[in-house]
Amino acid sequence: MLYKIAHILRDKLSWLWDIIEWFNGVIFNLRYGKKIRGFSFKTIPDGYEIAPINKIPTSDLVTFFNNQPEDAFMYFRPHGFDTKSIRLLQRNKAFLGYVLKDKKKGTIAGYCFNRCFSHGQGFRGRMVDVDYRGKGLGTAMNKILNEVGFGIGLRLFESVSKDNVASYRSALSASNVKVVKELPHNELYLEILPD
Ligand SMILES: CC(C)(COP(=O)(O)OP(=O)(O)OC[C@H]1O[C@@H](n2cnc3c(N)ncnc32)[C@H](O)[C@@H]1OP(=O)(O)O)[C@@H](O)C(=O)NCCC(=O)NCCS
């Protein structure tokens, strides 16, 4: 239900969505800010480092999205990818976004996030750079999102299309999941369960 309302607001009433997001960020920070500041990742894939998106130049993130092929966005439309939208996310305390950077090359290999709500739920999403796909980074980022999400005490969810095989399989490989609901267009609404 919450997921459905969020999508309607985001797509049809974006000004109202922006206000709600800002307010949610303030409350979320009051409730979880201290836990997030005390959190550090343990499971980082070899050869990569994790950085929160607010430590990355906005232009690098925009370039990352611009570099992805059109089909990468077929099942991945969680937010805008322009400079203004990315800046808003970087400032949003309830949007726990991270990049995986290739240590050698210094480039962004993957992007992932828990979009969090102040009543204690987070919604996962991720994208792996087209040149880094099939190396296990999608699965690794799911684990990273679980680590931080469960680490601060959230319940985690995501929607995944059964047609998006890599996404579906990486969701299953990284986590125990419960199908909460079958959605239209072959999508599943999953709750991610702690190990
Ligand atoms: C979904 C996505 C994040 C997966 O990332 P990835 O790093 O390539 O995936 P992994 O290497 O971790 O592989 C995960 C699983 O999918 C399988 N897989 C990977 N690519 C595949 C492909 N093209 N076709 C079929 N299976 C594939 C792997 O074998 C693995 O399965 P296993 O765990 O059963 O062995 C990546 O394809 C992507 O960024 N897609 C575009 C954005 C998107 O759709 N995001 C998800 C929606 S939120």
The ligand as a MOL file (V3000), in Angstrom:
LIG
                    3D

  0  0  0     0  0            999 V3000
M  V30 BEGIN CTAB
M  V30 COUNTS 48 50 0 0 0
M  V30 BEGIN ATOM
M  V30 1 C 20.3750 -6.4190 -11.9280 0
M  V30 2 C 21.8500 -6.0820 -11.8570 0
M  V30 3 C 22.0600 -5.1020 -10.7140 0
M  V30 4 C 22.6260 -7.3840 -11.5860 0
M  V30 5 O 23.9690 -7.0570 -11.3850 0
M  V30 6 P 25.1720 -8.0520 -11.7680 0
M  V30 7 O 26.3820 -7.5900 -11.0240 0
M  V30 8 O 25.3030 -8.1500 -13.2280 0
M  V30 9 O 24.6480 -9.4420 -11.1910 0
M  V30 10 P 25.5040 -10.5780 -10.5220 0
M  V30 11 O 26.8000 -10.7520 -11.2520 0
M  V30 12 O 25.5900 -10.3180 -9.0480 0
M  V30 13 O 24.5940 -11.8580 -10.8030 0
M  V30 14 C 23.4280 -12.1100 -10.0610 0
M  V30 15 C 22.7530 -13.3700 -10.5720 0
M  V30 16 O 22.1580 -13.1180 -11.8500 0
M  V30 17 C 22.7260 -13.9760 -12.8330 0
M  V30 18 N 22.8930 -13.1400 -14.0220 0
M  V30 19 C 23.7140 -12.0710 -14.1710 0
M  V30 20 N 23.5390 -11.5510 -15.4050 0
M  V30 21 C 22.6230 -12.3270 -16.0300 0
M  V30 22 C 22.0140 -12.3060 -17.3140 0
M  V30 23 N 22.3400 -11.3690 -18.2090 0
M  V30 24 N 21.0850 -13.2360 -17.6070 0
M  V30 25 C 20.7430 -14.1920 -16.7110 0
M  V30 26 N 21.2730 -14.2530 -15.4630 0
M  V30 27 C 22.1980 -13.3420 -15.1360 0
M  V30 28 C 24.0360 -14.4540 -12.2650 0
M  V30 29 O 24.4090 -15.7150 -12.7780 0
M  V30 30 C 23.6870 -14.5430 -10.8010 0
M  V30 31 O 22.9100 -15.7070 -10.5590 0
M  V30 32 P 23.2430 -16.7120 -9.3510 0
M  V30 33 O 23.2970 -15.8530 -8.1160 0
M  V30 34 O 22.0860 -17.6470 -9.3590 0
M  V30 35 O 24.5700 -17.2930 -9.6830 0
M  V30 36 C 22.3680 -5.4860 -13.2030 0
M  V30 37 O 22.0230 -6.3790 -14.2420 0
M  V30 38 C 21.8060 -4.1210 -13.5160 0
M  V30 39 O 22.3700 -3.1110 -13.0660 0
M  V30 40 N 20.6890 -4.0470 -14.2820 0
M  V30 41 C 20.0920 -2.7480 -14.6520 0
M  V30 42 C 19.4210 -2.0610 -13.4700 0
M  V30 43 C 18.3700 -2.9610 -12.8330 0
M  V30 44 O 17.5590 -3.5890 -13.4940 0
M  V30 45 N 18.3880 -3.0030 -11.4990 0
M  V30 46 C 17.4920 -3.8560 -10.7350 0
M  V30 47 C 16.1770 -3.2620 -10.4790 0
M  V30 48 S 16.1880 -2.4480 -8.8990 0
M  V30 END ATOM
M  V30 BEGIN BOND
M  V30 1 1 1 2
M  V30 2 1 2 3
M  V30 3 1 2 4
M  V30 4 1 2 36
M  V30 5 1 4 5
M  V30 6 1 5 6
M  V30 7 2 6 7
M  V30 8 1 6 8
M  V30 9 1 6 9
M  V30 10 1 9 10
M  V30 11 2 10 11
M  V30 12 1 10 12
M  V30 13 1 10 13
M  V30 14 1 13 14
M  V30 15 1 14 15
M  V30 16 1 15 16
M  V30 17 1 15 30
M  V30 18 1 16 17
M  V30 19 1 17 18
M  V30 20 1 17 28
M  V30 21 1 18 19
M  V30 22 1 18 27
M  V30 23 2 19 20
M  V30 24 1 20 21
M  V30 25 1 21 22
M  V30 26 2 21 27
M  V30 27 1 22 23
M  V30 28 2 22 24
M  V30 29 1 24 25
M  V30 30 2 25 26
M  V30 31 1 26 27
M  V30 32 1 28 29
M  V30 33 1 28 30
M  V30 34 1 30 31
M  V30 35 1 31 32
M  V30 36 2 32 33
M  V30 37 1 32 34
M  V30 38 1 32 35
M  V30 39 1 36 37
M  V30 40 1 36 38
M  V30 41 2 38 39
M  V30 42 1 38 40
M  V30 43 1 40 41
M  V30 44 1 41 42
M  V30 45 1 42 43
M  V30 46 2 43 44
M  V30 47 1 43 45
M  V30 48 1 45 46
M  V30 49 1 46 47
M  V30 50 1 47 48
M  V30 END BOND
M  V30 END CTAB
M  END
